[in-house]
Amino acid sequence: METLEALGHQIQSVQDLGSVVKTMKSLAAVNIRHYEEAVRALRDFNRSLELALQVVIQNAPDVLAASSSDSSGRLAAVFLGSDQGMCGQFNTRIVSHAMERLRNVPSDAHPPLVLAIGIRAAAEIKASGYRVTESLSLPSSVAEITHRVQELLPVISQWREQREVHRVWLFHHRPLSGASYEANFEQVIPLNDDWLRSLRTRPWPTRVLPTFTMDWQMLLSSLVRQYLFAAFYRASAESLAAENAARLASMQATENNIEERLDELNSQYHRRRQNAITEELLDVTAGFEVLNS
């Protein structure tokens, strides 16, 4: 049977753990807001980029043919996961979501090249039977996202030039309301044909249509690089927001367990203390009766 002192130490330890969990919940909530603000800030850039592509497509009729989807060639899959734990099934869910799509890749094709961002995501991919071709650490802040994307893009460019990669698939989580999130897939290379065609027929928002004088192929190549940067930046920010949402949900469950454990320990402590007081009173009463006998 545990002593009152031992129970007191347990209660203090659980309370300290509860303080740590509350701090982690607060940090996760703050991080979610920062990453979501980064995604919102990117919208104006995406809008400008889309307008620039619209100008090129409407002035250069060969753009659509040059950018048409090619289902041949090798596939590259980019996974965004996590470096840290305490986020539940975050990595397992995104890898499982990706495996469902990768199973549809023809068996006679070259195995896809895999780029994993996040140590735990890389481990989960390997456990699923796929070889991780390249891995990068996850950004730990909004400020680091740009640097990480700048490391990722040369890898993709090298694969396209040297390993005949014609398609790049991106798998990542994106946040929903509260502490929920969902797995997401998008093909970033080649560009979506329907989207490009819609830009050709879309009305220009002002009365003056801009034009350009440089070679349209060079301009298009530059805009595609900017498009890829924006796509990977947004996906990274969304994934990090979703990771913190998963961690927030995990910490909420932990906090509930801590509260239940504290209630249990406090009940045990009060019962043990009441029993000790009762025993002391009985001892005093017995001693008094002996003295008066």
C-alpha positions, 0 to 999 in steps of 0.5 A: 500500500502506497504511503501518503507521501508517495501519493503526494509525489505522484500527484505532483508529477502528474500535475507537472506533466499536465503543465507541460501538455498545456504549454504544448497545446498553446504552442501548437495552437499558435503554430497553426495560426502562423502557418495558416497566415503563411498560406493566406499570404501566398494567395496574392502571389498565386493570383499574380502568377496566374495572371502572368501565365494567362498573358503568356498562354493568350499571346503564345498559341504553342504554350498548351502543346508544349505544356500538355500532360505526358503520362509516360516517363518516370514518376516522382512522389514527394511526401510531406510528413513530420520530424517529431512525434506526438501527432498520432497517425499523422505519418501513417495516414499520409503514407497509406493515402499515397500507397492507394494511388501508387498501386495504380502505377503500371507494374512494368514502369520504373518504380517511382522516385521518392522524396520524403520531407520529415524523418518519421515520414521516411521511416513510414515509407520504408516500412511500406516497402518503398525505397526513399531516394532522397530525404530532407528535414522538415522546416521548423518555422515559417521562415525556414519553409522558403529555404527548404523549398529551395533545397527541394526544387533542384532535386526535382529539376535534376530528376527531370533532366537526368532520370526522365521524370515527367510526373511529380505527385505531391502528398501532404495533409492540409488542416480543416476546422479545429484540430482536424486535418485530411490527406491531400494529393495533387499532381504538380508536374505536368501542369493541369491541362484543363486549368491551362485551357481555362486561362486561355479563355478567361476574360482579362480583369482590366481593359488593357491586356499586358504583353511581353517581348522576351522569348515565350519559352524562357518566360514560361519556364520561369513562370513554371519554376515560380509555380512549383515554388508556390505549390511546394511552399503552400503544401509545406505550410499546410502540412505543418499546420495540419501536423500541429492540429494533429498534435493539438488533438493528441495533447487534448486526449493526453490532457483528458487522461491526465485529468482522469488520473489526477482525479483518481490519485486525489481520491486515493490520497483523500481516502488514505488521509482520512483513514490515517486520521481515523486510525490516529483518533482510534489510537488516541481514544484507546490510549485515553481509555487505558489511562482511565481504566 
